[in-house]
Each structure stands twice: as structure tokens, then as C-alpha cells.
Amino acid sequence: MRALGAGAVVLLGGCSMEVLSPKGDIGEQERTLILIALGLMMLVAVPVIILTLVFAWRYRASNTKATYAPKWAHSTAIEVVVWAIPAIIVTILAVLAWRTSHSLDPYKPLESQAKPVHVEVVAMDWKWLFIYPDYGVATVNELAFPTDVPVNFSITSDSVMNSFFIPQLGSQIYAMTGMTTKLHLIAREPGTYAGLSANYSGAGFSDMHFKAIATSEQGFADWIKQAKAAPQSLTAEVYQALSKPSEKTPVTYYANVPATLFDDIVNKYMAAPHEEGAAMHEGMHMSADHTMSADGMHMAGMPMSTTEKAKASE
């Protein structure tokens, strides 16, 4: 496993190594999945690379001792190896992907005796708003929760499509306007972990970071107390100003938050389609001379039969 980890560090040198240093259950399982998949693929990639170099050296033009067999065309043994090994590896990866797609489903609640902490997440330009509906507080670019306690995230966006990700805890998931996505994470070690946007969302994307603080029960209680003591409330006017694009927004606490704020953010993008749909629904029941008859079957421009007229009059 250590050898695979070292190989992953080399091969993933351009990526954040935090995914290989997990601090929670989901992150641990995802690291194991990455290393297993990497190891299986290396069973094919490494021999191919080595054999390519060996063949290039052995059959170089200056090596007159190499066997020359121009009429050789087939080897059953080689065919079996070339096809059987990749087929077995692909099968193993398919089974592994199927099982982990269900066991690591981000919508699947985590089993725990502890009461989960519920956090509502709103992606904005270019900052993160965290609402704690059970405590009536909210923060910008700072998130806190107790260790060994599941955190249930409800995630949306008040701008373009984005992606919520805490690499050391696991599972990035998209934030989209008019929709609510779910994520369940848990931290097993106290610490401050880097959170980020994993989906390009405009000019301020590179600074769209936040702090995820895993602390003790008492530390979390103190953090909530600090937020409740904040001088500012997240009123409609304050939220309107906050929702405007800004970069490198400092950590901010809000002592009072409307209970329906998150739902209002989600639903405001659903109003226009709903009204349009209602208009279409009404249009479908206009008279036959315009669009459709009352039974929904008569098309515009077509004369109504006696039966259709009777149904329409009803």
C-alpha cells in the first residue's frame, strides 16, 4: 500500500495531495479506491512500458544477434495473455466501481449514534455561504463542525454551476441553481481543512476557498456562541449586497438568519419556469379554433366533429 501511495504521489504530482491524506471515513474509503484502481491499472501499464523499452533495445538495428522471424504471425499463448489479463482487470474495476458507487453515494446518510449537524451551503460569486438552520446563524467562507459527528450538507448555487469540495474529508459534489444536492461527511481528527470550488465559475474562481474546522463538541459550541454574538444579521438587504460578485471575501458571521432563506434561494429560480408552465397549461385548454379542445386532442385549424363539440361543451 505504501508503494502504491508513493506511485500515486508521483503520478498525481499536478493534483492536490490532500486526497491522499484523508481525515474522515469517506476520504479514507476514496483513497483506498484510488490506490486499488491505480494498482490494477499499473499491472498493465508498467509491463507495457518496460517491454516497449526492452524491445526497442533488443531489436535495434545494430544488434545482429536478435532473432529475425519475418514469417512469424501468431502465438496462442501471447493472445491469451494480451486479452485475458486486461479483461480480468476491467471486470474487477467494473465490480469495484459498481459497489463503491453505492457504498460511497454522497446522498447516503452516515451511520452514527451522534446527532448530525445540518449545514445549508450556497455557492456565490466568489464565496461560500454556510447556514446553520438549527442554530439560526450563518457564516461566509468558514465552516465548523464537531469531530466524530456526521455533517449533512444541503447544497445549492445562487449563481452559475459550482462544485463543493473538502479534499481531506472526501466527495466533491455540484452546486446548481434551482436545485438542492446532498452530501454527508464526517471528520475523525480535529484540524482546519481546506475547502474549495472544484468547478471553474469565473474571474474569482481561484480565490473561492473556505476553512472547514473540525473541533471538539465544546469547541463547536463556542464557535456557535461566537457566531450568535455577531453584530450583523443576514436580512434580505444584507443578503442582496452579499450576493453581488466579490473576490477574497473575509470570514463573516451573521447572528440571525431567516429560517426559509435557503429554500427561498432555491425557489427563486423555479418561479419563472413555473409561471411559464402554468401559461402553457392554460393554453392547452383553449377553444379548438385556437389550439386544442377541452379533451386535449383537437389540433388547431381542424374542424370539430359533433362528438368533440359535445365534449367541449361539457
SVG drawing of the C-alpha trace seen along z (x, -y; Angstrom):
<svg xmlns="http://www.w3.org/2000/svg" viewBox="-73 -46 98 67">
<polyline fill="none" stroke="black" stroke-width="0.4" points="0.0,0.0 2.9,-2.4 4.4,-1.6 1.1,-2.4 0.9,-5.6 4.3,-6.7 3.4,-5.9 0.2,-7.9 2.2,-10.9 4.5,-10.7 1.7,-10.2 -0.6,-12.8 2.0,-15.4 0.0,-18.1 -3.0,-17.5 -3.7,-18.3 -2.2,-15.6 -4.8,-16.2 -7.0,-13.5 -4.2,-11.0 -4.2,-12.3 -7.8,-11.8 -9.2,-12.8 -12.6,-11.2 -14.4,-7.9 -15.4,-8.9 -12.0,-10.2 -10.3,-7.0 -12.5,-4.9 -12.0,-7.1 -8.2,-7.0 -8.3,-3.2 -10.4,-3.1 -7.9,-5.4 -4.9,-3.3 -6.6,0.1 -7.7,-1.3 -4.2,-2.7 -2.5,0.6 -4.7,2.6 -4.1,0.3 -0.3,0.3 -0.4,4.1 -1.0,3.4 0.8,0.0 4.1,0.9 4.8,4.1 3.8,2.4 6.2,-0.4 9.0,2.0 8.5,4.3 8.5,1.3 11.9,0.2 13.2,3.8 12.0,4.5 13.4,1.2 16.8,2.0 16.9,5.7 15.7,5.3 17.7,2.2 19.4,2.1 22.9,2.6 22.0,5.8 22.7,8.6 22.1,11.4 18.4,10.7 16.2,13.3 14.7,12.4 11.5,14.2 9.7,12.5 7.2,15.3 6.0,15.4 2.4,14.3 0.6,15.9 1.0,17.2 -2.0,18.6 -0.1,18.1 0.5,14.4 -3.1,13.9 -4.4,15.4 -2.1,13.1 -2.8,10.0 -6.6,10.4 -7.2,12.3 -5.3,10.1 -6.9,6.8 -10.3,8.4 -9.9,9.6 -8.7,6.2 -11.6,4.4 -14.0,6.9 -12.5,6.3 -12.7,2.5 -16.3,2.7 -17.3,4.6 -15.4,2.3 -16.9,-0.8 -20.4,0.7 -20.0,1.5 -18.4,-1.8 -20.9,-3.9 -23.5,-2.6 -21.4,-2.5 -20.0,-6.0 -23.2,-7.6 -23.0,-11.2 -26.7,-11.1 -26.4,-8.1 -26.6,-9.2 -23.7,-8.1 -24.4,-5.6 -23.6,-7.1 -25.0,-7.4 -24.3,-11.1 -27.0,-13.6 -25.9,-15.0 -25.1,-18.7 -27.2,-20.1 -25.5,-22.8 -27.0,-24.6 -24.4,-25.6 -24.9,-28.4 -22.2,-28.9 -21.9,-32.5 -19.6,-34.7 -17.0,-34.1 -17.5,-32.9 -19.4,-30.3 -22.3,-31.0 -22.9,-28.4 -26.3,-28.5 -26.9,-26.5 -30.7,-26.3 -30.7,-24.5 -28.8,-27.4 -30.1,-30.4 -26.6,-31.6 -24.6,-31.8 -21.0,-32.4 -19.1,-33.3 -16.0,-31.2 -15.8,-29.4 -17.4,-26.1 -17.2,-24.4 -18.5,-21.0 -17.6,-18.6 -15.3,-15.5 -17.0,-12.1 -20.3,-13.7 -21.9,-13.4 -22.4,-16.6 -25.4,-16.6 -24.9,-19.2 -27.7,-20.6 -26.1,-22.5 -27.3,-24.9 -26.0,-27.9 -27.1,-31.5 -25.0,-32.0 -23.5,-29.7 -22.9,-26.0 -20.2,-25.3 -18.7,-22.4 -18.2,-22.0 -15.2,-20.0 -13.2,-19.4 -10.5,-17.1 -9.4,-15.6 -13.0,-14.7 -14.0,-13.4 -16.6,-13.6 -17.0,-16.8 -20.5,-17.5 -22.0,-20.1 -24.0,-23.2 -26.6,-24.2 -29.3,-27.0 -32.8,-25.9 -31.6,-22.5 -30.5,-21.0 -27.8,-18.4 -26.9,-16.4 -23.6,-15.4 -22.7,-13.5 -19.2,-13.7 -17.6,-13.1 -14.2,-14.1 -12.3,-11.8 -9.4,-14.1 -9.6,-17.7 -8.0,-20.3 -8.6,-23.0 -9.1,-21.6 -9.0,-23.4 -12.3,-23.7 -12.6,-24.9 -14.5,-25.3 -13.7,-22.4 -15.6,-23.8 -14.5,-26.9 -17.0,-29.7 -15.5,-32.9 -12.8,-35.5 -12.8,-35.0 -12.7,-31.2 -9.1,-30.8 -9.7,-32.5 -13.0,-30.8 -11.7,-29.0 -13.1,-28.3 -11.9,-26.9 -13.5,-23.7 -12.8,-23.5 -13.2,-20.1 -13.2,-20.6 -14.5,-19.2 -18.1,-19.4 -17.2,-22.2 -15.1,-23.9 -18.1,-23.8 -20.4,-25.1 -18.0,-28.0 -17.9,-28.6 -21.7,-28.8 -21.7,-31.2 -19.2,-33.4 -21.5,-33.4 -24.6,-34.3 -22.7,-37.2 -22.0,-38.7 -23.4,-42.3 -24.8,-41.7 -28.0,-39.8 -28.5,-38.3 -31.5,-40.3 -32.8,-40.4 -31.0,-43.7 -27.7,-42.3 -28.1,-39.1 -28.8,-41.2 -25.5,-43.0 -23.6,-39.8 -24.8,-38.1 -23.1,-40.6 -19.8,-39.3 -16.7,-39.8 -13.3,-38.3 -11.3,-37.3 -14.2,-37.9 -13.2,-37.8 -14.8,-35.4 -18.0,-37.0 -20.5,-35.8 -24.3,-36.5 -26.2,-36.2 -29.7,-35.9 -30.8,-34.2 -34.4,-33.8 -35.5,-30.2 -36.6,-30.0 -33.5,-31.7 -32.0,-28.6 -35.4,-27.4 -36.0,-31.0 -32.7,-30.9 -33.6,-27.6 -37.2,-28.5 -36.5,-31.9 -35.0,-30.1 -38.1,-28.0 -40.7,-30.8 -40.2,-31.7 -40.4,-28.2 -43.5,-27.5 -45.3,-30.6 -44.4,-29.6 -45.6,-26.1 -48.9,-27.4 -49.4,-29.6 -48.7,-26.6 -51.2,-24.6 -53.9,-27.2 -53.1,-27.5 -53.7,-23.8 -57.3,-24.2 -58.3,-27.0 -61.0,-26.5 -60.4,-24.4 -60.4,-27.4 -57.0,-28.4 -55.1,-25.4 -56.7,-22.4 -60.1,-21.4 -61.1,-20.6 -60.2,-16.9 -56.7,-17.9 -56.8,-16.0 -58.1,-18.5 -55.4,-20.4 -55.5,-24.0 -57.1,-24.6 -59.0,-21.3 -62.8,-21.3 -64.5,-20.0 -66.7,-16.9 -70.1,-16.6 -68.6,-14.4 -65.8,-16.9 -68.2,-19.8 -70.3,-17.8 -67.2,-17.1 -66.1,-20.8 -69.5,-22.0 -69.3,-19.7"/>
</svg>
